[in-house]
Amino acid sequence: MNTENKRCGWVKRALFEFFSNLCPKCGSSLVLRVAKQGANKGNEFYGCSAYPKCRHTATVS
Ligand SMILES: [Zn+2]
C-alpha cells in the first residue's frame, strides 16, 4: 500500500511539472533560455517554444 501511494505521488509530481512547463498563453511547451541582451543578460528564464509568435516568458524559480 505504501508503494502504491509513493507511485501515485510521483505521477502527480510528474504531471504537475509537465503542466507547469506549458505556456499559459498558447499551450506550447516552455524552454529554458539564457538572456543574451538587456538588463537580465546571462540570466536563465523560461521562454515559450512558439517564440517569436508567442512572447510569453517566465522567471526560473
Ligand atoms: Zn506561448
PDB file of the backbone (N, CA, C, O) and the ligand in Angstrom, with CONECT records:
HET     ZN  A 101       1
ATOM      1  N   MET A   1       0.839  -1.206   0.000  1.00  0.00           N
ATOM      2  CA  MET A   1       0.000   0.000   0.000  1.00  0.00           C
ATOM      3  C   MET A   1       0.875   1.257   0.000  1.00  0.00           C
ATOM      4  O   MET A   1       0.563   2.241  -0.671  1.00  0.00           O
ATOM      5  N   ASN A   2       1.966   1.213   0.756  1.00  0.00           N
ATOM      6  CA  ASN A   2       2.875   2.350   0.777  1.00  0.00           C
ATOM      7  C   ASN A   2       3.502   2.588  -0.590  1.00  0.00           C
ATOM      8  O   ASN A   2       3.661   3.724  -1.036  1.00  0.00           O
ATOM      9  N   THR A   3       3.852   1.482  -1.241  1.00  0.00           N
ATOM     10  CA  THR A   3       4.456   1.584  -2.571  1.00  0.00           C
ATOM     11  C   THR A   3       3.480   2.251  -3.528  1.00  0.00           C
ATOM     12  O   THR A   3       3.866   3.092  -4.340  1.00  0.00           O
ATOM     13  N   GLU A   4       2.221   1.870  -3.426  1.00  0.00           N
ATOM     14  CA  GLU A   4       1.190   2.432  -4.306  1.00  0.00           C
ATOM     15  C   GLU A   4       1.061   3.945  -4.087  1.00  0.00           C
ATOM     16  O   GLU A   4       0.942   4.713  -5.041  1.00  0.00           O
ATOM     17  N   ASN A   5       1.088   4.350  -2.830  1.00  0.00           N
ATOM     18  CA  ASN A   5       0.997   5.785  -2.521  1.00  0.00           C
ATOM     19  C   ASN A   5       2.186   6.551  -3.086  1.00  0.00           C
ATOM     20  O   ASN A   5       2.036   7.654  -3.612  1.00  0.00           O
ATOM     21  N   LYS A   6       3.353   5.961  -2.972  1.00  0.00           N
ATOM     22  CA  LYS A   6       4.556   6.620  -3.469  1.00  0.00           C
ATOM     23  C   LYS A   6       4.457   6.814  -4.978  1.00  0.00           C
ATOM     24  O   LYS A   6       4.772   7.882  -5.505  1.00  0.00           O
ATOM     25  N   ARG A   7       4.011   5.760  -5.663  1.00  0.00           N
ATOM     26  CA  ARG A   7       3.918   5.844  -7.119  1.00  0.00           C
ATOM     27  C   ARG A   7       2.903   6.912  -7.516  1.00  0.00           C
ATOM     28  O   ARG A   7       3.122   7.681  -8.451  1.00  0.00           O
ATOM     29  N   CYS A   8       1.806   6.942  -6.798  1.00  0.00           N
ATOM     30  CA  CYS A   8       0.762   7.922  -7.069  1.00  0.00           C
ATOM     31  C   CYS A   8       1.320   9.333  -6.888  1.00  0.00           C
ATOM     32  O   CYS A   8       1.056  10.218  -7.701  1.00  0.00           O
ATOM     33  N   GLY A   9       2.080   9.534  -5.836  1.00  0.00           N
ATOM     34  CA  GLY A   9       2.671  10.839  -5.593  1.00  0.00           C
ATOM     35  C   GLY A   9       3.644  11.215  -6.687  1.00  0.00           C
ATOM     36  O   GLY A   9       3.711  12.375  -7.096  1.00  0.00           O
ATOM     37  N   TRP A  10       4.396  10.246  -7.161  1.00  0.00           N
ATOM     38  CA  TRP A  10       5.377  10.516  -8.215  1.00  0.00           C
ATOM     39  C   TRP A  10       4.669  10.945  -9.489  1.00  0.00           C
ATOM     40  O   TRP A  10       5.097  11.892 -10.148  1.00  0.00           O
ATOM     41  N   VAL A  11       3.595  10.260  -9.839  1.00  0.00           N
ATOM     42  CA  VAL A  11       2.851  10.593 -11.063  1.00  0.00           C
ATOM     43  C   VAL A  11       2.281  11.997 -10.957  1.00  0.00           C
ATOM     44  O   VAL A  11       2.351  12.772 -11.911  1.00  0.00           O
ATOM     45  N   LYS A  12       1.721  12.327  -9.805  1.00  0.00           N
ATOM     46  CA  LYS A  12       1.156  13.668  -9.607  1.00  0.00           C
ATOM     47  C   LYS A  12       2.236  14.726  -9.780  1.00  0.00           C
ATOM     48  O   LYS A  12       2.015  15.759 -10.413  1.00  0.00           O
ATOM     49  N   ARG A  13       3.406  14.454  -9.210  1.00  0.00           N
ATOM     50  CA  ARG A  13       4.526  15.375  -9.299  1.00  0.00           C
ATOM     51  C   ARG A  13       4.958  15.551 -10.754  1.00  0.00           C
ATOM     52  O   ARG A  13       5.188  16.672 -11.210  1.00  0.00           O
ATOM     53  N   ALA A  14       5.065  14.444 -11.473  1.00  0.00           N
ATOM     54  CA  ALA A  14       5.490  14.489 -12.869  1.00  0.00           C
ATOM     55  C   ALA A  14       4.472  15.267 -13.698  1.00  0.00           C
ATOM     56  O   ALA A  14       4.844  16.069 -14.555  1.00  0.00           O
ATOM     57  N   LEU A  15       3.197  15.029 -13.441  1.00  0.00           N
ATOM     58  CA  LEU A  15       2.143  15.737 -14.175  1.00  0.00           C
ATOM     59  C   LEU A  15       2.208  17.229 -13.869  1.00  0.00           C
ATOM     60  O   LEU A  15       2.079  18.066 -14.762  1.00  0.00           O
ATOM     61  N   PHE A  16       2.412  17.546 -12.589  1.00  0.00           N
ATOM     62  CA  PHE A  16       2.489  18.949 -12.195  1.00  0.00           C
ATOM     63  C   PHE A  16       3.647  19.627 -12.904  1.00  0.00           C
ATOM     64  O   PHE A  16       3.502  20.730 -13.432  1.00  0.00           O
ATOM     65  N   GLU A  17       4.803  18.962 -12.916  1.00  0.00           N
ATOM     66  CA  GLU A  17       5.974  19.550 -13.555  1.00  0.00           C
ATOM     67  C   GLU A  17       5.760  19.696 -15.050  1.00  0.00           C
ATOM     68  O   GLU A  17       6.205  20.665 -15.664  1.00  0.00           O
ATOM     69  N   PHE A  18       5.068  18.716 -15.628  1.00  0.00           N
ATOM     70  CA  PHE A  18       4.811  18.789 -17.060  1.00  0.00           C
ATOM     71  C   PHE A  18       3.901  19.973 -17.377  1.00  0.00           C
ATOM     72  O   PHE A  18       4.189  20.766 -18.274  1.00  0.00           O
ATOM     73  N   PHE A  19       2.807  20.082 -16.636  1.00  0.00           N
ATOM     74  CA  PHE A  19       1.847  21.140 -16.946  1.00  0.00           C
ATOM     75  C   PHE A  19       2.340  22.521 -16.534  1.00  0.00           C
ATOM     76  O   PHE A  19       1.959  23.523 -17.140  1.00  0.00           O
ATOM     77  N   SER A  20       3.175  22.579 -15.524  1.00  0.00           N
ATOM     78  CA  SER A  20       3.703  23.881 -15.127  1.00  0.00           C
ATOM     79  C   SER A  20       4.760  24.346 -16.118  1.00  0.00           C
ATOM     80  O   SER A  20       5.227  25.483 -16.049  1.00  0.00           O
ATOM     81  N   ASN A  21       5.139  23.464 -17.042  1.00  0.00           N
ATOM     82  CA  ASN A  21       6.101  23.833 -18.072  1.00  0.00           C
ATOM     83  C   ASN A  21       5.419  24.143 -19.397  1.00  0.00           C
ATOM     84  O   ASN A  21       6.058  24.152 -20.449  1.00  0.00           O
ATOM     85  N   LEU A  22       4.122  24.394 -19.336  1.00  0.00           N
ATOM     86  CA  LEU A  22       3.400  24.758 -20.542  1.00  0.00           C
ATOM     87  C   LEU A  22       3.084  26.250 -20.520  1.00  0.00           C
ATOM     88  O   LEU A  22       2.801  26.827 -19.469  1.00  0.00           O
ATOM     89  N   CYS A  23       3.138  26.860 -21.697  1.00  0.00           N
ATOM     90  CA  CYS A  23       2.827  28.274 -21.795  1.00  0.00           C
ATOM     91  C   CYS A  23       1.345  28.498 -21.492  1.00  0.00           C
ATOM     92  O   CYS A  23       0.491  27.876 -22.122  1.00  0.00           O
ATOM     93  N   PRO A  24       1.025  29.383 -20.532  1.00  0.00           N
ATOM     94  CA  PRO A  24      -0.374  29.644 -20.197  1.00  0.00           C
ATOM     95  C   PRO A  24      -1.105  30.397 -21.298  1.00  0.00           C
ATOM     96  O   PRO A  24      -2.336  30.443 -21.303  1.00  0.00           O
ATOM     97  N   LYS A  25      -0.369  30.982 -22.223  1.00  0.00           N
ATOM     98  CA  LYS A  25      -0.996  31.763 -23.286  1.00  0.00           C
ATOM     99  C   LYS A  25      -1.407  30.893 -24.462  1.00  0.00           C
ATOM    100  O   LYS A  25      -2.518  31.029 -24.975  1.00  0.00           O
ATOM    101  N   CYS A  26      -0.517  29.996 -24.895  1.00  0.00           N
ATOM    102  CA  CYS A  26      -0.803  29.241 -26.110  1.00  0.00           C
ATOM    103  C   CYS A  26      -0.701  27.732 -25.932  1.00  0.00           C
ATOM    104  O   CYS A  26      -1.051  26.993 -26.852  1.00  0.00           O
ATOM    105  N   GLY A  27      -0.234  27.247 -24.783  1.00  0.00           N
ATOM    106  CA  GLY A  27      -0.207  25.811 -24.538  1.00  0.00           C
ATOM    107  C   GLY A  27       1.031  25.109 -25.063  1.00  0.00           C
ATOM    108  O   GLY A  27       1.172  23.897 -24.901  1.00  0.00           O
ATOM    109  N   SER A  28       1.937  25.860 -25.695  1.00  0.00           N
ATOM    110  CA  SER A  28       3.191  25.257 -26.142  1.00  0.00           C
ATOM    111  C   SER A  28       4.097  25.015 -24.941  1.00  0.00           C
ATOM    112  O   SER A  28       3.876  25.573 -23.867  1.00  0.00           O
ATOM    113  N   SER A  29       5.101  24.194 -25.123  1.00  0.00           N
ATOM    114  CA  SER A  29       5.997  23.937 -24.009  1.00  0.00           C
ATOM    115  C   SER A  29       6.956  25.113 -23.818  1.00  0.00           C
ATOM    116  O   SER A  29       7.285  25.833 -24.760  1.00  0.00           O
ATOM    117  N   LEU A  30       7.394  25.283 -22.571  1.00  0.00           N
ATOM    118  CA  LEU A  30       8.359  26.332 -22.274  1.00  0.00           C
ATOM    119  C   LEU A  30       9.757  25.729 -22.327  1.00  0.00           C
ATOM    120  O   LEU A  30       9.962  24.584 -21.923  1.00  0.00           O
ATOM    121  N   VAL A  31      10.701  26.490 -22.816  1.00  0.00           N
ATOM    122  CA  VAL A  31      12.069  26.011 -22.883  1.00  0.00           C
ATOM    123  C   VAL A  31      12.974  26.959 -22.103  1.00  0.00           C
ATOM    124  O   VAL A  31      12.757  28.170 -22.064  1.00  0.00           O
ATOM    125  N   LEU A  32      13.985  26.376 -21.493  1.00  0.00           N
ATOM    126  CA  LEU A  32      14.930  27.173 -20.708  1.00  0.00           C
ATOM    127  C   LEU A  32      15.844  27.944 -21.654  1.00  0.00           C
ATOM    128  O   LEU A  32      16.488  27.369 -22.531  1.00  0.00           O
ATOM    129  N   ARG A  33      15.884  29.240 -21.456  1.00  0.00           N
ATOM    130  CA  ARG A  33      16.720  30.086 -22.305  1.00  0.00           C
ATOM    131  C   ARG A  33      17.624  30.945 -21.430  1.00  0.00           C
ATOM    132  O   ARG A  33      17.397  31.081 -20.227  1.00  0.00           O
ATOM    133  N   VAL A  34      18.625  31.508 -22.032  1.00  0.00           N
ATOM    134  CA  VAL A  34      19.513  32.433 -21.329  1.00  0.00           C
ATOM    135  C   VAL A  34      19.418  33.774 -22.031  1.00  0.00           C
ATOM    136  O   VAL A  34      19.581  33.866 -23.247  1.00  0.00           O
ATOM    137  N   ALA A  35      19.151  34.814 -21.249  1.00  0.00           N
ATOM    138  CA  ALA A  35      19.036  36.154 -21.825  1.00  0.00           C
ATOM    139  C   ALA A  35      20.355  36.558 -22.457  1.00  0.00           C
ATOM    140  O   ALA A  35      21.404  36.497 -21.815  1.00  0.00           O
ATOM    141  N   LYS A  36      20.301  36.968 -23.711  1.00  0.00           N
ATOM    142  CA  LYS A  36      21.540  37.323 -24.419  1.00  0.00           C
ATOM    143  C   LYS A  36      21.755  38.820 -24.465  1.00  0.00           C
ATOM    144  O   LYS A  36      22.828  39.291 -24.841  1.00  0.00           O
ATOM    145  N   GLN A  37      20.737  39.564 -24.082  1.00  0.00           N
ATOM    146  CA  GLN A  37      20.885  41.015 -24.067  1.00  0.00           C
ATOM    147  C   GLN A  37      19.956  41.615 -23.019  1.00  0.00           C
ATOM    148  O   GLN A  37      19.110  40.929 -22.447  1.00  0.00           O
ATOM    149  N   GLY A  38      20.134  42.908 -22.782  1.00  0.00           N
ATOM    150  CA  GLY A  38      19.279  43.589 -21.828  1.00  0.00           C
ATOM    151  C   GLY A  38      19.817  43.506 -20.407  1.00  0.00           C
ATOM    152  O   GLY A  38      20.912  43.002 -20.158  1.00  0.00           O
ATOM    153  N   ALA A  39      19.019  44.014 -19.495  1.00  0.00           N
ATOM    154  CA  ALA A  39      19.433  44.118 -18.097  1.00  0.00           C
ATOM    155  C   ALA A  39      19.620  42.744 -17.452  1.00  0.00           C
ATOM    156  O   ALA A  39      20.394  42.591 -16.508  1.00  0.00           O
ATOM    157  N   ASN A  40      18.897  41.741 -17.977  1.00  0.00           N
ATOM    158  CA  ASN A  40      18.965  40.404 -17.391  1.00  0.00           C
ATOM    159  C   ASN A  40      19.949  39.490 -18.118  1.00  0.00           C
ATOM    160  O   ASN A  40      19.867  38.268 -17.992  1.00  0.00           O
ATOM    161  N   LYS A  41      20.859  40.059 -18.861  1.00  0.00           N
ATOM    162  CA  LYS A  41      21.822  39.284 -19.645  1.00  0.00           C
ATOM    163  C   LYS A  41      22.510  38.228 -18.793  1.00  0.00           C
ATOM    164  O   LYS A  41      23.016  38.512 -17.708  1.00  0.00           O
ATOM    165  N   GLY A  42      22.515  37.008 -19.308  1.00  0.00           N
ATOM    166  CA  GLY A  42      23.159  35.912 -18.587  1.00  0.00           C
ATOM    167  C   GLY A  42      22.221  35.165 -17.658  1.00  0.00           C
ATOM    168  O   GLY A  42      22.555  34.078 -17.187  1.00  0.00           O
ATOM    169  N   ASN A  43      21.049  35.731 -17.388  1.00  0.00           N
ATOM    170  CA  ASN A  43      20.087  35.073 -16.507  1.00  0.00           C
ATOM    171  C   ASN A  43      19.266  34.033 -17.274  1.00  0.00           C
ATOM    172  O   ASN A  43      18.948  34.215 -18.449  1.00  0.00           O
ATOM    173  N   GLU A  44      18.935  32.952 -16.589  1.00  0.00           N
ATOM    174  CA  GLU A  44      18.103  31.925 -17.205  1.00  0.00           C
ATOM    175  C   GLU A  44      16.630  32.277 -17.027  1.00  0.00           C
ATOM    176  O   GLU A  44      16.232  32.819 -15.997  1.00  0.00           O
ATOM    177  N   PHE A  45      15.847  31.970 -18.014  1.00  0.00           N
ATOM    178  CA  PHE A  45      14.402  32.171 -17.909  1.00  0.00           C
ATOM    179  C   PHE A  45      13.712  31.174 -18.827  1.00  0.00           C
ATOM    180  O   PHE A  45      14.340  30.583 -19.707  1.00  0.00           O
ATOM    181  N   TYR A  46      12.420  30.995 -18.613  1.00  0.00           N
ATOM    182  CA  TYR A  46      11.660  30.125 -19.486  1.00  0.00           C
ATOM    183  C   TYR A  46      10.997  30.957 -20.567  1.00  0.00           C
ATOM    184  O   TYR A  46      10.335  31.955 -20.285  1.00  0.00           O
ATOM    185  N   GLY A  47      11.182  30.539 -21.791  1.00  0.00           N
ATOM    186  CA  GLY A  47      10.545  31.208 -22.910  1.00  0.00           C
ATOM    187  C   GLY A  47       9.650  30.227 -23.642  1.00  0.00           C
ATOM    188  O   GLY A  47       9.917  29.026 -23.667  1.00  0.00           O
ATOM    189  N   CYS A  48       8.602  30.738 -24.227  1.00  0.00           N
ATOM    190  CA  CYS A  48       7.681  29.883 -24.967  1.00  0.00           C
ATOM    191  C   CYS A  48       8.372  29.338 -26.213  1.00  0.00           C
ATOM    192  O   CYS A  48       9.091  30.068 -26.895  1.00  0.00           O
ATOM    193  N   SER A  49       8.155  28.047 -26.514  1.00  0.00           N
ATOM    194  CA  SER A  49       8.801  27.441 -27.681  1.00  0.00           C
ATOM    195  C   SER A  49       8.201  27.966 -28.976  1.00  0.00           C
ATOM    196  O   SER A  49       8.753  27.742 -30.053  1.00  0.00           O
ATOM    197  N   ALA A  50       7.068  28.669 -28.877  1.00  0.00           N
ATOM    198  CA  ALA A  50       6.433  29.238 -30.067  1.00  0.00           C
ATOM    199  C   ALA A  50       6.974  30.632 -30.386  1.00  0.00           C
ATOM    200  O   ALA A  50       6.517  31.283 -31.325  1.00  0.00           O
ATOM    201  N   TYR A  51       7.959  31.086 -29.591  1.00  0.00           N
ATOM    202  CA  TYR A  51       8.590  32.381 -29.858  1.00  0.00           C
ATOM    203  C   TYR A  51       9.144  32.405 -31.275  1.00  0.00           C
ATOM    204  O   TYR A  51       9.709  31.390 -31.682  1.00  0.00           O
ATOM    205  N   PRO A  52       9.034  33.469 -32.062  1.00  0.00           N
ATOM    206  CA  PRO A  52       8.545  34.794 -31.664  1.00  0.00           C
ATOM    207  C   PRO A  52       7.035  34.990 -31.838  1.00  0.00           C
ATOM    208  O   PRO A  52       6.517  36.081 -31.603  1.00  0.00           O
ATOM    209  N   LYS A  53       6.335  33.934 -32.248  1.00  0.00           N
ATOM    210  CA  LYS A  53       4.884  34.041 -32.396  1.00  0.00           C
ATOM    211  C   LYS A  53       4.242  34.366 -31.046  1.00  0.00           C
ATOM    212  O   LYS A  53       3.326  35.183 -30.958  1.00  0.00           O
ATOM    213  N   CYS A  54       4.737  33.715 -30.012  1.00  0.00           N
ATOM    214  CA  CYS A  54       4.265  33.972 -28.651  1.00  0.00           C
ATOM    215  C   CYS A  54       5.454  34.437 -27.838  1.00  0.00           C
ATOM    216  O   CYS A  54       6.499  33.786 -27.837  1.00  0.00           O
ATOM    217  N   ARG A  55       5.311  35.542 -27.155  1.00  0.00           N
ATOM    218  CA  ARG A  55       6.447  36.120 -26.433  1.00  0.00           C
ATOM    219  C   ARG A  55       6.325  35.930 -24.930  1.00  0.00           C
ATOM    220  O   ARG A  55       6.891  36.700 -24.154  1.00  0.00           O
ATOM    221  N   HIS A  56       5.595  34.917 -24.525  1.00  0.00           N
ATOM    222  CA  HIS A  56       5.453  34.671 -23.084  1.00  0.00           C
ATOM    223  C   HIS A  56       6.782  34.215 -22.481  1.00  0.00           C
ATOM    224  O   HIS A  56       7.480  33.378 -23.055  1.00  0.00           O
ATOM    225  N   THR A  57       7.118  34.764 -21.339  1.00  0.00           N
ATOM    226  CA  THR A  57       8.302  34.308 -20.610  1.00  0.00           C
ATOM    227  C   THR A  57       7.948  34.132 -19.145  1.00  0.00           C
ATOM    228  O   THR A  57       7.003  34.740 -18.642  1.00  0.00           O
ATOM    229  N   ALA A  58       8.711  33.299 -18.474  1.00  0.00           N
ATOM    230  CA  ALA A  58       8.520  33.089 -17.046  1.00  0.00           C
ATOM    231  C   ALA A  58       9.874  33.032 -16.379  1.00  0.00           C
ATOM    232  O   ALA A  58      10.835  32.517 -16.951  1.00  0.00           O
ATOM    233  N   THR A  59       9.953  33.553 -15.183  1.00  0.00           N
ATOM    234  CA  THR A  59      11.229  33.525 -14.476  1.00  0.00           C
ATOM    235  C   THR A  59      11.478  32.139 -13.900  1.00  0.00           C
ATOM    236  O   THR A  59      10.538  31.421 -13.559  1.00  0.00           O
ATOM    237  N   VAL A  60      12.729  31.774 -13.797  1.00  0.00           N
ATOM    238  CA  VAL A  60      13.089  30.490 -13.205  1.00  0.00           C
ATOM    239  C   VAL A  60      13.000  30.628 -11.697  1.00  0.00           C
ATOM    240  O   VAL A  60      13.647  31.493 -11.107  1.00  0.00           O
ATOM    241  N   SER A  61      12.201  29.776 -11.074  1.00  0.00           N
ATOM    242  CA  SER A  61      12.038  29.874  -9.620  1.00  0.00           C
ATOM    243  C   SER A  61      12.995  28.934  -8.910  1.00  0.00           C
ATOM    244  O   SER A  61      13.005  28.876  -7.680  1.00  0.00           O
TER     245      SER A  61
HETATM  246 ZN    ZN A 101       3.201  30.619 -25.742  1.00  0.00          ZN2+
END
